Amino acid sequence: MTAGPREPVEQVEFDHDIVIVGGGPAGCSAGIFTARAGLDTAIFDRGRSSLKQCAHLENFLGFPAGIDIESFYERIHDHARTAGCEFVADLVEAVERTDEGDGFVVTPAEGDSHTARRVVAATRYDGEYLRGLDDDEAMFETKRYGEEEYERFDREYADREGRTPVDGLYVASPSAAVDMQAIMAAGRGARVAHRLIADSRIAEGWWEAVADRSDWVRRRAELDEEWTDRRRWVEWFDNRYAADAPVESDSERYERVRSAVIDVGRASYIDPAEITARKTTGQETLASYLDTEAVLDSIDDERIREYLDSTAERTAGEP
Ligand SMILES: Cc1cc2nc3c(=O)[nH]c(=O)nc-3n(C[C@H](O)[C@H](O)[C@H](O)COP(=O)(O)OP(=O)(O)OC[C@H]3O[C@@H](n4cnc5c(N)ncnc54)[C@H](O)[C@@H]3O)c2cc1C
């Protein structure tokens, strides 16, 4: 046992739990995880983009012949929206502390300011809007290009999980080396989101050992009969975490956290009907992106004939 009971400190008093600056691969990936974890997430997206300079994306997993950048952007934005993110098409000009010193005020070029408990920077080229938070002057490094000196955001300002010396500020991009490819930037966004989700749970009374939970969807068939009983989950939690928990196992905080962890675990299992329903929705959603002519071109005549024949057989004799 270490510290005594700690009451939850996070109250809903900001416009958003999280503002992500940048809706490229790093920002959208981070947002998908934070929104799925139930955190109110807004993504600001406008301005200079690395990905929009790419002519055709050919090395992102899942697109065997590559994908054009416009379609890729549409899909990653739709994915983040489906997960629950709100998009704001505005350029962030400044991120500063609130007057109370807790959380941040995000000021865009055109619209109203938004407040957020935590901010994730996900802008490969730009970090200038964070300068107001740089009290220690550690955010920017001086580089030399020929005779000229210039300043740029330090790629190693954040640690490997995206945390920075500014409490509540995370950096998914720019970061050393990992943002060189879109899929690496997406991976970095996911990792930073995991850290942020764990930190926000810790602020609600969870502790490190239980806070970092994976976002998995599992088959209910894999669940033995005994695990359908919530008491089995309670037993599992107690065996695994009680001894090292920072509070007594009969405390309100312990029971609250245990209950929340069990809820997350149990909700991750889905039954065969739900798996089929999600598969159908997944396929229909993919189909909705496809160009009609490309779809028709990809269907060879023989398959069309087979389809028409089978339809004719089925409807034969009908009035
Ligand atoms: C010419 C070129 C070709 C490339 N080709 C490939 C390739 O073939 N394959 C590959 O994997 N990678 C390629 N890359 C690299 C790839 O673009 C990056 O690795 C990846 O895009 C980084 O993702 P990100 O989310 O960190 O940043 P970005 O892609 O730059 O996304 C940042 C987003 O934030 C927005 N933004 C910026 N500033 C602000 C602000 N102040 N407020 C609000 N929004 C803001 C931007 O509009 C943008 O949408 C290429 C890069 C270039 C330059």
The ligand as an SDF file (V2000), in Angstrom:
LIG
                    3D

 53 58  0  0  0  0  0  0  0  0999 V2000
    6.4260   15.2270  -50.5340 C   0  0  0  0  0  0  0  0  0  0  0  0
    6.0510   14.2330  -49.4820 C   0  0  0  0  0  0  0  0  0  0  0  0
    5.6970   12.9510  -49.8360 C   0  0  0  0  0  0  0  0  0  0  0  0
    5.3950   11.9950  -48.8500 C   0  0  0  0  0  0  0  0  0  0  0  0
    5.0800   10.7350  -49.2340 N   0  0  0  0  0  0  0  0  0  0  0  0
    4.7930    9.8000  -48.2990 C   0  0  0  0  0  0  0  0  0  0  0  0
    4.4260    8.4920  -48.6910 C   0  0  0  0  0  0  0  0  0  0  0  0
    4.3950    8.1550  -49.8770 O   0  0  0  0  0  0  0  0  0  0  0  0
    4.1320    7.6040  -47.7160 N   0  0  0  0  0  0  0  0  0  0  0  0
    4.1570    7.9240  -46.3880 C   0  0  0  0  0  0  0  0  0  0  0  0
    3.8740    7.0760  -45.5420 O   0  0  0  0  0  0  0  0  0  0  0  0
    4.4940    9.1620  -45.9870 N   0  0  0  0  0  0  0  0  0  0  0  0
    4.8080   10.1150  -46.9100 C   0  0  0  0  0  0  0  0  0  0  0  0
    5.1520   11.3800  -46.5150 N   0  0  0  0  0  0  0  0  0  0  0  0
    5.2620   11.6600  -45.0630 C   0  0  0  0  0  0  0  0  0  0  0  0
    3.8780   11.8590  -44.4270 C   0  0  0  0  0  0  0  0  0  0  0  0
    3.2640   12.9330  -45.0860 O   0  0  0  0  0  0  0  0  0  0  0  0
    4.0320   12.1310  -42.9200 C   0  0  0  0  0  0  0  0  0  0  0  0
    4.7680   11.0960  -42.3120 O   0  0  0  0  0  0  0  0  0  0  0  0
    2.6760   12.1880  -42.2230 C   0  0  0  0  0  0  0  0  0  0  0  0
    1.7600   12.9280  -42.9810 O   0  0  0  0  0  0  0  0  0  0  0  0
    2.8190   12.8270  -40.8560 C   0  0  0  0  0  0  0  0  0  0  0  0
    1.5240   12.8850  -40.2820 O   0  0  0  0  0  0  0  0  0  0  0  0
    1.1410   13.9930  -39.2160 P   0  0  0  0  0  0  0  0  0  0  0  0
   -0.2480   13.7250  -38.8190 O   0  0  0  0  0  0  0  0  0  0  0  0
    2.1880   14.0090  -38.1810 O   0  0  0  0  0  0  0  0  0  0  0  0
    1.2870   15.4040  -39.9740 O   0  0  0  0  0  0  0  0  0  0  0  0
    0.5300   16.0050  -41.2380 P   0  0  0  0  0  0  0  0  0  0  0  0
    0.3010   14.9890  -42.2750 O   0  0  0  0  0  0  0  0  0  0  0  0
    1.3170   17.2080  -41.6310 O   0  0  0  0  0  0  0  0  0  0  0  0
   -0.8730   16.4430  -40.6540 O   0  0  0  0  0  0  0  0  0  0  0  0
   -0.9740   17.5940  -39.8580 C   0  0  0  0  0  0  0  0  0  0  0  0
   -2.3800   18.1580  -40.0120 C   0  0  0  0  0  0  0  0  0  0  0  0
   -2.4990   19.2620  -39.1240 O   0  0  0  0  0  0  0  0  0  0  0  0
   -3.0600   20.4020  -39.7940 C   0  0  0  0  0  0  0  0  0  0  0  0
   -2.4860   21.5910  -39.1380 N   0  0  0  0  0  0  0  0  0  0  0  0
   -1.2240   22.0360  -39.2080 C   0  0  0  0  0  0  0  0  0  0  0  0
   -1.0760   23.1290  -38.4200 N   0  0  0  0  0  0  0  0  0  0  0  0
   -2.2740   23.3540  -37.8340 C   0  0  0  0  0  0  0  0  0  0  0  0
   -2.7600   24.3290  -36.9270 C   0  0  0  0  0  0  0  0  0  0  0  0
   -1.9570   25.2820  -36.4360 N   0  0  0  0  0  0  0  0  0  0  0  0
   -4.0710   24.2770  -36.5590 N   0  0  0  0  0  0  0  0  0  0  0  0
   -4.9060   23.3010  -37.0320 C   0  0  0  0  0  0  0  0  0  0  0  0
   -4.4640   22.3480  -37.8920 N   0  0  0  0  0  0  0  0  0  0  0  0
   -3.1790   22.3760  -38.2780 C   0  0  0  0  0  0  0  0  0  0  0  0
   -2.6600   20.2300  -41.2490 C   0  0  0  0  0  0  0  0  0  0  0  0
   -3.6010   20.8450  -42.1190 O   0  0  0  0  0  0  0  0  0  0  0  0
   -2.6590   18.7030  -41.4150 C   0  0  0  0  0  0  0  0  0  0  0  0
   -3.9310   18.2140  -41.8430 O   0  0  0  0  0  0  0  0  0  0  0  0
    5.4270   12.3470  -47.4730 C   0  0  0  0  0  0  0  0  0  0  0  0
    5.7560   13.6620  -47.1190 C   0  0  0  0  0  0  0  0  0  0  0  0
    6.0470   14.5970  -48.0950 C   0  0  0  0  0  0  0  0  0  0  0  0
    6.3970   16.0010  -47.6810 C   0  0  0  0  0  0  0  0  0  0  0  0
  1  2  1  0
  2  3  1  0
  2 52  2  0
  3  4  2  0
  4  5  1  0
  4 50  1  0
  5  6  2  0
  6  7  1  0
  6 13  1  0
  7  8  2  0
  7  9  1  0
  9 10  1  0
 10 11  2  0
 10 12  1  0
 12 13  2  0
 13 14  1  0
 14 15  1  0
 14 50  1  0
 15 16  1  0
 16 17  1  0
 16 18  1  0
 18 19  1  0
 18 20  1  0
 20 21  1  0
 20 22  1  0
 22 23  1  0
 23 24  1  0
 24 25  2  0
 24 26  1  0
 24 27  1  0
 27 28  1  0
 28 29  2  0
 28 30  1  0
 28 31  1  0
 31 32  1  0
 32 33  1  0
 33 34  1  0
 33 48  1  0
 34 35  1  0
 35 36  1  0
 35 46  1  0
 36 37  1  0
 36 45  1  0
 37 38  2  0
 38 39  1  0
 39 40  1  0
 39 45  2  0
 40 41  1  0
 40 42  2  0
 42 43  1  0
 43 44  2  0
 44 45  1  0
 46 47  1  0
 46 48  1  0
 48 49  1  0
 50 51  2  0
 51 52  1  0
 52 53  1  0
M  END
$$$$
